[in-house]
């Protein structure tokens, strides 16, 4: 049955093993430490953990430069440690999805080292080569301003190899059937060890067929269907969560017209317009983005998020919109990155508890599955002294003990935040657990509320018009019940007039407070919203409004 799809009402928690918890005291997070914190995640309300890459790696790009797809980096433990982690997660009813990074390998991977030895080498055709420097070698960089080319000359191979990302991450040749067979073998290996699916890294680049000098690479969406078929043969309830920052017109190609592509996809388009609305108070483009991404096959699902392990990408906004977001949330040059994004943590960027609550209440109420980033539940800050995206990849703050309770080592993989209002002395899990009004406890309540509102993942929805232009009002209907959720993006309070055309004056029950709204004699609801305020209501079946 379609209603058995677990991901429709899941809460996904994104974490990087190396910065979450160090169990063996070597300064790097590991599976031993993560197992110690599973009860914390369960208590928070998380039911799905998304792990960043943890395989053997030179670690030049946060582990996304993988040197062996079938192991665990010794810094994090062993394959036995991973299996124990899966076992402990399953005991708590938690599923695990892991990164599938198959657009590229590390240049230290044995496949690439073999490929460099010549055109007749076993793995030469597993990568993309050109004898001459392609005319488009200076185009298509993922990291403009840091990365200078997408084709690099290899002296040993005496040829140029293609890389969408850094030069130490050569792209695999997806046109080679042997490569796709190996990817299925990688998937099968980790599925056999108990993972519930994969967050597929850089999906558009996996699907493209780069040709030297070609302005428009061919996109082979059949590869996604291949991956989907294999996944579901091996694990019927397994999922693919795709990272694809694409325009709404292209969504159907990734999900598949019959829902036979990826199951979930991050909604980058809505995410960018969401931050424009937070910066400007103008919800018009956010409303348009929501409607533009509304049509999905019933088994497909959006993954809604605020921040992740990369920069906040604003590349889909107009130049004017982007500059407004920069001015509000990243005004200093060292807060910006790649000419398109902001390299800050959410709470530090928004700057106030009220704005942070608004953002998270909104994200949890958007159609799809919410994804939260480790540390955001306590409002962790960033370290702008670290280079590029490392600013948002600092260790988790567990307590006010030395090294934030993350490790007993003197030297860490990344330094904890020691100074300012976001220091671990002020922002940590232990302190917030004891404070009933903390962001942590508020977030736990929000997660419980979202779990009690499956209509957000399953139901039909629409945006309702009100008398206030800065208030976004979402209406969900599922199984004879409706949700009405309002968010005020303005720094001023408002009274919102809502006409639900109810047949008789019915009340709206507030899901976050012990009160409700009753329609007046004209059938109108008058709802007060604070500055940056939000209200969640449930009521009778309002399906007639669609």
RABEL-V962703 format. One record per residue. RES is the residue in three letters. PSI is psi in radians with two decimals (none if undefined). BURIAL is I if it has 9 or more other ideal C-beta (glycine too) atoms within 8 Angstrom, else O. Layout:
res=RES psi=PSI burial=BURIAL
res=RES psi=PSI burial=BURIAL
This chain:
res=UNK psi=2.55 burial=O
res=UNK psi=-0.50 burial=O
res=UNK psi=-0.02 burial=O
res=UNK psi=0.00 burial=O
res=UNK psi=1.84 burial=I
res=UNK psi=-0.54 burial=O
res=UNK psi=-0.21 burial=I
res=UNK psi=-0.45 burial=I
res=UNK psi=0.56 burial=I
res=UNK psi=2.83 burial=I
res=UNK psi=1.98 burial=I
res=UNK psi=2.30 burial=I
res=UNK psi=2.08 burial=I
res=UNK psi=2.20 burial=I
res=UNK psi=2.69 burial=I
res=UNK psi=2.07 burial=I
res=UNK psi=-0.70 burial=I
res=UNK psi=-0.30 burial=I
res=UNK psi=0.22 burial=I
res=UNK psi=-0.96 burial=I
res=UNK psi=2.24 burial=I
res=UNK psi=1.99 burial=I
res=UNK psi=-0.42 burial=I
res=UNK psi=0.06 burial=O
res=UNK psi=0.41 burial=O
res=UNK psi=0.12 burial=I
res=UNK psi=-0.01 burial=I
res=UNK psi=2.34 burial=I
res=UNK psi=2.70 burial=I
res=UNK psi=3.07 burial=I
res=UNK psi=-0.57 burial=I
res=UNK psi=-0.81 burial=I
res=UNK psi=-0.72 burial=I
res=UNK psi=-0.73 burial=I
res=UNK psi=-0.58 burial=I
res=UNK psi=-0.37 burial=O
res=UNK psi=0.15 burial=I
res=UNK psi=-0.63 burial=I
res=UNK psi=-0.61 burial=O
res=UNK psi=-0.82 burial=O
res=UNK psi=-0.69 burial=I
res=UNK psi=-0.76 burial=I
res=UNK psi=-0.59 burial=O
res=UNK psi=-0.48 burial=I
res=UNK psi=0.11 burial=I
res=UNK psi=2.39 burial=I
res=UNK psi=-0.07 burial=O
res=UNK psi=2.20 burial=I
res=UNK psi=2.25 burial=I
res=UNK psi=2.06 burial=I
res=UNK psi=2.27 burial=I
res=UNK psi=2.91 burial=I
res=UNK psi=2.41 burial=I
res=UNK psi=0.14 burial=I
res=UNK psi=2.89 burial=I
res=UNK psi=2.35 burial=I
res=UNK psi=2.58 burial=I
res=UNK psi=-0.26 burial=O
res=UNK psi=0.76 burial=O
res=UNK psi=-0.22 burial=O
res=UNK psi=1.01 burial=I
res=UNK psi=0.53 burial=I
res=UNK psi=-0.09 burial=I
res=UNK psi=0.08 burial=I
res=UNK psi=1.53 burial=I
res=UNK psi=2.35 burial=I
res=UNK psi=-0.15 burial=I
res=UNK psi=1.99 burial=I
res=UNK psi=-0.14 burial=O
res=UNK psi=0.45 burial=O
res=UNK psi=-3.05 burial=O
res=UNK psi=2.32 burial=I
res=UNK psi=2.31 burial=I
res=UNK psi=-0.44 burial=O
res=UNK psi=-0.47 burial=O
res=UNK psi=-0.15 burial=I
res=UNK psi=-2.50 burial=I
res=UNK psi=3.10 burial=O
res=UNK psi=-0.60 burial=O
res=UNK psi=-0.67 burial=O
res=UNK psi=-0.69 burial=I
res=UNK psi=-0.80 burial=I
res=UNK psi=-0.68 burial=I
res=UNK psi=-0.70 burial=I
res=UNK psi=-0.78 burial=I
res=UNK psi=-0.76 burial=I
res=UNK psi=-0.81 burial=I
res=UNK psi=-0.62 burial=I
res=UNK psi=-0.79 burial=I
res=UNK psi=-0.63 burial=I
res=UNK psi=-0.53 burial=O
res=UNK psi=0.15 burial=I
res=UNK psi=0.41 burial=O
res=UNK psi=2.39 burial=I
res=UNK psi=2.77 burial=I
res=UNK psi=2.24 burial=I
res=UNK psi=2.55 burial=I
res=UNK psi=2.79 burial=I
res=UNK psi=2.37 burial=I
res=UNK psi=1.76 burial=I
res=UNK psi=1.54 burial=I
res=UNK psi=0.20 burial=I
res=UNK psi=-0.56 burial=I
res=UNK psi=2.90 burial=I
res=UNK psi=3.09 burial=I
res=UNK psi=2.65 burial=I
res=UNK psi=-0.13 burial=I
res=UNK psi=-0.05 burial=I
res=UNK psi=2.42 burial=I
res=UNK psi=-0.55 burial=O
res=UNK psi=-0.83 burial=I
res=UNK psi=-0.66 burial=I
res=UNK psi=-0.66 burial=I
res=UNK psi=-0.74 burial=I
res=UNK psi=-0.51 burial=I
res=UNK psi=-0.31 burial=I
res=UNK psi=-0.17 burial=I
res=UNK psi=2.92 burial=O
res=UNK psi=-0.36 burial=O
res=UNK psi=0.07 burial=O
res=UNK psi=2.64 burial=I
res=UNK psi=-0.73 burial=O
res=UNK psi=0.23 burial=I
res=UNK psi=-0.79 burial=I
res=UNK psi=0.13 burial=O
res=UNK psi=-0.14 burial=I
res=UNK psi=3.04 burial=I
res=UNK psi=2.10 burial=I
res=UNK psi=2.76 burial=I
res=UNK psi=2.33 burial=I
res=UNK psi=-0.56 burial=O
res=UNK psi=2.73 burial=O
res=UNK psi=2.08 burial=O
res=UNK psi=2.65 burial=I
res=UNK psi=-0.37 burial=O
res=UNK psi=0.40 burial=I
res=UNK psi=-0.40 burial=I
res=UNK psi=0.37 burial=O
res=UNK psi=2.79 burial=O
res=UNK psi=0.36 burial=O
res=UNK psi=2.40 burial=I
res=UNK psi=-0.52 burial=O
res=UNK psi=1.20 burial=I
res=UNK psi=2.50 burial=I
res=UNK psi=-0.36 burial=O
res=UNK psi=-0.77 burial=O
res=UNK psi=2.40 burial=I
res=UNK psi=-0.19 burial=O
res=UNK psi=2.83 burial=I
res=UNK psi=0.06 burial=I
res=UNK psi=2.18 burial=I
res=UNK psi=2.42 burial=O
res=UNK psi=2.30 burial=O
res=UNK psi=2.04 burial=I
res=UNK psi=-0.63 burial=O
res=UNK psi=-0.74 burial=O
res=UNK psi=-0.34 burial=I
res=UNK psi=0.74 burial=O
res=UNK psi=2.89 burial=I
res=UNK psi=2.41 burial=I
res=UNK psi=2.63 burial=I
res=UNK psi=2.46 burial=I
res=UNK psi=1.99 burial=I
res=UNK psi=-0.51 burial=I
res=UNK psi=-2.49 burial=I
res=UNK psi=2.83 burial=I
res=UNK psi=-0.42 burial=O
res=UNK psi=0.19 burial=I
res=UNK psi=1.29 burial=I
res=UNK psi=2.40 burial=I
res=UNK psi=2.44 burial=I
res=UNK psi=2.64 burial=I
res=UNK psi=1.66 burial=I
res=UNK psi=-0.25 burial=I
res=UNK psi=-0.30 burial=O
res=UNK psi=2.03 burial=I
res=UNK psi=-0.52 burial=O
res=UNK psi=-0.62 burial=O
res=UNK psi=-0.78 burial=I
res=UNK psi=-0.61 burial=I
res=UNK psi=-0.72 burial=O
res=UNK psi=-0.63 burial=O
res=UNK psi=-0.71 burial=I
res=UNK psi=-0.61 burial=I
res=UNK psi=-0.69 burial=O
res=UNK psi=-0.82 burial=I
res=UNK psi=-0.79 burial=I
res=UNK psi=-0.65 burial=I
res=UNK psi=-0.88 burial=I
res=UNK psi=-0.55 burial=I
res=UNK psi=-0.68 burial=I
res=UNK psi=-0.50 burial=O
res=UNK psi=-0.02 burial=I
res=UNK psi=0.07 burial=I
res=UNK psi=2.66 burial=I
res=UNK psi=0.03 burial=I
res=UNK psi=-2.91 burial=I
res=UNK psi=2.43 burial=I
res=UNK psi=1.96 burial=I
res=UNK psi=2.01 burial=I
res=UNK psi=2.42 burial=I
res=UNK psi=0.92 burial=I
res=UNK psi=-0.83 burial=I
res=UNK psi=-0.60 burial=I
res=UNK psi=-0.44 burial=I
res=UNK psi=-0.61 burial=I
res=UNK psi=-0.32 burial=I
res=UNK psi=2.65 burial=I
res=UNK psi=1.57 burial=I
res=UNK psi=2.33 burial=I
res=UNK psi=2.38 burial=O
res=UNK psi=2.15 burial=I
res=UNK psi=-0.07 burial=O
res=UNK psi=2.17 burial=O
res=UNK psi=-0.62 burial=O
res=UNK psi=1.67 burial=O
res=UNK psi=2.57 burial=O
res=UNK psi=2.43 burial=O
res=UNK psi=2.10 burial=I
res=UNK psi=1.48 burial=I
res=UNK psi=-0.23 burial=I
res=UNK psi=-0.47 burial=O
res=UNK psi=-0.67 burial=I
res=UNK psi=-0.71 burial=I
res=UNK psi=-0.62 burial=I
res=UNK psi=-0.84 burial=I
res=UNK psi=-0.72 burial=I
res=UNK psi=-0.80 burial=I
res=UNK psi=-0.78 burial=I
res=UNK psi=-0.79 burial=I
res=UNK psi=-0.81 burial=I
res=UNK psi=-0.36 burial=I
res=UNK psi=-0.72 burial=O
res=UNK psi=-0.64 burial=I
res=UNK psi=1.88 burial=I
res=UNK psi=-0.55 burial=O
res=UNK psi=0.24 burial=O
res=UNK psi=2.71 burial=I
res=UNK psi=2.69 burial=I
res=UNK psi=2.14 burial=I
res=UNK psi=1.95 burial=I
res=UNK psi=2.42 burial=I
res=UNK psi=1.79 burial=I
res=UNK psi=1.86 burial=I
res=UNK psi=1.47 burial=I
res=UNK psi=2.90 burial=I
res=UNK psi=2.69 burial=O
res=UNK psi=-0.58 burial=I
res=UNK psi=-0.34 burial=O
res=UNK psi=-0.09 burial=O
res=UNK psi=-0.73 burial=I
res=UNK psi=-0.53 burial=O
res=UNK psi=-0.55 burial=I
res=UNK psi=-0.73 burial=I
res=UNK psi=-0.49 burial=I
res=UNK psi=2.40 burial=I
res=UNK psi=-0.54 burial=O
res=UNK psi=0.36 burial=O
res=UNK psi=0.52 burial=I
res=UNK psi=0.29 burial=O
res=UNK psi=-2.37 burial=I
res=UNK psi=2.64 burial=I
res=UNK psi=-0.81 burial=I
res=UNK psi=2.65 burial=I
res=UNK psi=2.39 burial=I
res=UNK psi=2.31 burial=I
res=UNK psi=1.33 burial=I
res=UNK psi=-0.60 burial=I
res=UNK psi=-0.85 burial=I
res=UNK psi=-0.69 burial=I
res=UNK psi=-0.77 burial=I
res=UNK psi=-0.70 burial=I
res=UNK psi=-0.46 burial=I
res=UNK psi=-0.77 burial=I
res=UNK psi=-0.52 burial=I
res=UNK psi=-0.71 burial=I
res=UNK psi=-0.71 burial=I
res=UNK psi=-0.60 burial=I
res=UNK psi=-0.58 burial=I
res=UNK psi=-0.35 burial=I
res=UNK psi=0.00 burial=O
res=UNK psi=2.03 burial=I
res=UNK psi=0.06 burial=I
res=UNK psi=-0.84 burial=O
res=UNK psi=-0.53 burial=I
res=UNK psi=-0.76 burial=I
res=UNK psi=-0.76 burial=I
res=UNK psi=-0.69 burial=I
res=UNK psi=-0.70 burial=I
res=UNK psi=-0.81 burial=I
res=UNK psi=-0.64 burial=O
res=UNK psi=-0.43 burial=O
res=UNK psi=0.35 burial=I
res=UNK psi=-0.72 burial=O
res=UNK psi=2.00 burial=O
res=UNK psi=2.64 burial=I
res=UNK psi=2.54 burial=I
res=UNK psi=-0.54 burial=O
res=UNK psi=-0.11 burial=O
res=UNK psi=2.77 burial=I
res=UNK psi=2.47 burial=I
res=UNK psi=2.56 burial=I
res=UNK psi=2.01 burial=I
res=UNK psi=2.43 burial=I
res=UNK psi=2.90 burial=I
res=UNK psi=-1.11 burial=I
res=UNK psi=2.75 burial=I
res=UNK psi=-2.80 burial=O
res=UNK psi=-0.09 burial=I
res=UNK psi=-2.96 burial=O
res=UNK psi=2.78 burial=I
res=UNK psi=1.84 burial=I
res=UNK psi=2.14 burial=I
res=UNK psi=0.37 burial=I
res=UNK psi=-0.33 burial=O
res=UNK psi=-0.13 burial=I
res=UNK psi=2.82 burial=I
res=UNK psi=2.86 burial=O
res=UNK psi=-0.71 burial=O
res=UNK psi=-0.77 burial=O
res=UNK psi=-0.76 burial=I
res=UNK psi=-0.72 burial=I
res=UNK psi=-0.57 burial=O
res=UNK psi=-0.71 burial=I
res=UNK psi=-0.74 burial=I
res=UNK psi=-0.82 burial=I
res=UNK psi=-0.61 burial=O
res=UNK psi=-0.75 burial=I
res=UNK psi=-0.22 burial=I
res=UNK psi=1.04 burial=I
res=UNK psi=-0.42 burial=O
res=UNK psi=2.51 burial=O
res=UNK psi=-0.61 burial=O
res=UNK psi=-0.03 burial=O
res=UNK psi=-0.19 burial=I
res=UNK psi=2.82 burial=I
res=UNK psi=2.45 burial=I
res=UNK psi=0.41 burial=I
res=UNK psi=0.22 burial=O
res=UNK psi=-0.21 burial=I
res=UNK psi=3.08 burial=I
res=UNK psi=2.33 burial=I
res=UNK psi=0.97 burial=I
res=UNK psi=2.71 burial=I
res=UNK psi=2.78 burial=I
res=UNK psi=-0.97 burial=I
res=UNK psi=-0.69 burial=I
res=UNK psi=-0.61 burial=I
res=UNK psi=-0.77 burial=I
res=UNK psi=-0.63 burial=I
res=UNK psi=-0.10 burial=O
res=UNK psi=2.67 burial=O
res=UNK psi=-0.70 burial=O
res=UNK psi=-0.75 burial=I
res=UNK psi=-0.65 burial=I
res=UNK psi=-0.76 burial=I
res=UNK psi=-0.76 burial=I
res=UNK psi=-0.82 burial=I
res=UNK psi=-0.79 burial=I
res=UNK psi=-0.68 burial=I
res=UNK psi=-0.74 burial=I
res=UNK psi=-0.87 burial=I
res=UNK psi=-0.74 burial=I
res=UNK psi=-0.32 burial=I
res=UNK psi=0.01 burial=I
res=UNK psi=2.62 burial=I
res=UNK psi=2.05 burial=I
res=UNK psi=-2.83 burial=I
res=UNK psi=2.16 burial=I
res=UNK psi=2.46 burial=I
res=UNK psi=2.14 burial=I
res=UNK psi=2.62 burial=I
res=UNK psi=2.38 burial=I
res=UNK psi=2.42 burial=I
res=UNK psi=-0.41 burial=I
res=UNK psi=-0.39 burial=I
res=UNK psi=-0.26 burial=I
res=UNK psi=0.05 burial=I
res=UNK psi=0.71 burial=I
res=UNK psi=2.66 burial=I
res=UNK psi=-2.90 burial=I
res=UNK psi=2.90 burial=I
res=UNK psi=1.65 burial=I
res=UNK psi=-0.09 burial=I
res=UNK psi=-0.32 burial=O
res=UNK psi=2.64 burial=I
res=UNK psi=2.57 burial=O
res=UNK psi=-2.22 burial=I
res=UNK psi=-0.12 burial=I
res=UNK psi=-0.31 burial=I
res=UNK psi=-0.53 burial=I
res=UNK psi=0.31 burial=I
res=UNK psi=0.68 burial=I
res=UNK psi=2.80 burial=I
res=UNK psi=2.63 burial=I
res=UNK psi=2.46 burial=I
res=UNK psi=1.78 burial=I
res=UNK psi=-0.56 burial=I
res=UNK psi=-3.10 burial=I
res=UNK psi=0.24 burial=I
res=UNK psi=2.87 burial=O
res=UNK psi=2.49 burial=O
res=UNK psi=0.49 burial=I
res=UNK psi=0.37 burial=I
res=UNK psi=0.08 burial=I
res=UNK psi=-0.64 burial=I
res=UNK psi=2.72 burial=I
res=UNK psi=-0.01 burial=O
res=UNK psi=2.70 burial=I
res=UNK psi=-0.55 burial=O
res=UNK psi=2.20 burial=O
res=UNK psi=2.84 burial=I
res=UNK psi=-0.68 burial=O
res=UNK psi=2.58 burial=I
res=UNK psi=2.54 burial=I
res=UNK psi=2.87 burial=I
res=UNK psi=2.00 burial=I
res=UNK psi=-0.27 burial=O
res=UNK psi=2.77 burial=O
res=UNK psi=-3.08 burial=O
res=UNK psi=-0.31 burial=O
res=UNK psi=0.25 burial=I
res=UNK psi=2.62 burial=I
res=UNK psi=-0.34 burial=I
res=UNK psi=-0.44 burial=O
res=UNK psi=-0.60 burial=O
res=UNK psi=1.81 burial=I
res=UNK psi=2.84 burial=I
res=UNK psi=-0.84 burial=I
res=UNK psi=-0.81 burial=I
res=UNK psi=-0.71 burial=I
res=UNK psi=-0.51 burial=I
res=UNK psi=-0.63 burial=I
res=UNK psi=-0.22 burial=O
res=UNK psi=1.92 burial=I
res=UNK psi=-0.32 burial=O
res=UNK psi=0.20 burial=O
res=UNK psi=2.82 burial=I
res=UNK psi=-0.67 burial=I
res=UNK psi=-0.86 burial=I
res=UNK psi=-0.61 burial=I
res=UNK psi=-0.73 burial=I
res=UNK psi=-0.71 burial=I
res=UNK psi=-0.71 burial=I
res=UNK psi=-0.69 burial=I
res=UNK psi=-0.73 burial=I
res=UNK psi=-0.77 burial=I
res=UNK psi=-0.71 burial=I
res=UNK psi=-0.78 burial=I
res=UNK psi=-0.66 burial=I
res=UNK psi=-0.49 burial=I
res=UNK psi=0.01 burial=O
res=UNK psi=1.13 burial=I
res=UNK psi=-0.27 burial=I
res=UNK psi=-0.48 burial=I
res=UNK psi=-0.60 burial=I
res=UNK psi=-0.46 burial=I
res=UNK psi=-0.52 burial=I
res=UNK psi=2.99 burial=I
res=UNK psi=2.64 burial=O
res=UNK psi=2.80 burial=I
res=UNK psi=2.81 burial=O
res=UNK psi=2.18 burial=I
res=UNK psi=2.53 burial=I
res=UNK psi=2.48 burial=O
res=UNK psi=-3.06 burial=I
res=UNK psi=-0.04 burial=O
res=UNK psi=2.09 burial=I
res=UNK psi=-0.31 burial=O
res=UNK psi=0.10 burial=I
res=UNK psi=2.13 burial=I
res=UNK psi=2.17 burial=I
res=UNK psi=2.00 burial=I
res=UNK psi=2.41 burial=I
res=UNK psi=2.16 burial=I
res=UNK psi=2.52 burial=I
res=UNK psi=2.27 burial=I
res=UNK psi=2.32 burial=I
res=UNK psi=0.89 burial=O
res=UNK psi=0.42 burial=O
res=UNK psi=2.58 burial=I
res=UNK psi=2.63 burial=I
res=UNK psi=2.40 burial=I
res=UNK psi=2.07 burial=I
res=UNK psi=2.18 burial=I
res=UNK psi=2.46 burial=I
res=UNK psi=2.24 burial=I
res=UNK psi=2.01 burial=I
res=UNK psi=0.03 burial=I
res=UNK psi=2.72 burial=I
res=UNK psi=0.18 burial=O
res=UNK psi=2.57 burial=O
res=UNK psi=2.76 burial=I
res=UNK psi=2.73 burial=I
res=UNK psi=2.07 burial=O
res=UNK psi=2.28 burial=I
res=UNK psi=2.14 burial=I
res=UNK psi=2.11 burial=I
res=UNK psi=1.84 burial=O
res=UNK psi=0.06 burial=I
res=UNK psi=0.67 burial=O
res=UNK psi=2.53 burial=I
res=UNK psi=-0.54 burial=O
res=UNK psi=2.71 burial=O
res=UNK psi=1.87 burial=I
res=UNK psi=2.68 burial=I
res=UNK psi=2.67 burial=I
res=UNK psi=2.13 burial=I
res=UNK psi=2.12 burial=O
res=UNK psi=2.19 burial=I
res=UNK psi=-0.11 burial=I
res=UNK psi=0.03 burial=O
res=UNK psi=2.84 burial=O
res=UNK psi=0.97 burial=O
res=UNK psi=-3.14 burial=O
res=UNK psi=3.02 burial=O
res=UNK psi=2.29 burial=I
res=UNK psi=2.34 burial=I
res=UNK psi=2.58 burial=I
res=UNK psi=-3.02 burial=I
res=UNK psi=-0.42 burial=O
res=UNK psi=0.10 burial=O
res=UNK psi=0.28 burial=I
res=UNK psi=2.44 burial=I
res=UNK psi=2.31 burial=I
res=UNK psi=1.92 burial=I
res=UNK psi=2.22 burial=I
res=UNK psi=2.29 burial=I
res=UNK psi=2.25 burial=I
res=UNK psi=2.99 burial=O
res=UNK psi=2.28 burial=I
res=UNK psi=0.55 burial=I
res=UNK psi=2.88 burial=I
res=UNK psi=2.57 burial=I
res=UNK psi=2.38 burial=I
res=UNK psi=2.16 burial=I
res=UNK psi=2.63 burial=I
res=UNK psi=2.69 burial=I
res=UNK psi=-3.01 burial=I
res=UNK psi=3.04 burial=O
res=UNK psi=2.07 burial=O
res=UNK psi=0.54 burial=I
res=UNK psi=-0.39 burial=I
res=UNK psi=-0.24 burial=O
res=UNK psi=-0.30 burial=I
res=UNK psi=none burial=O
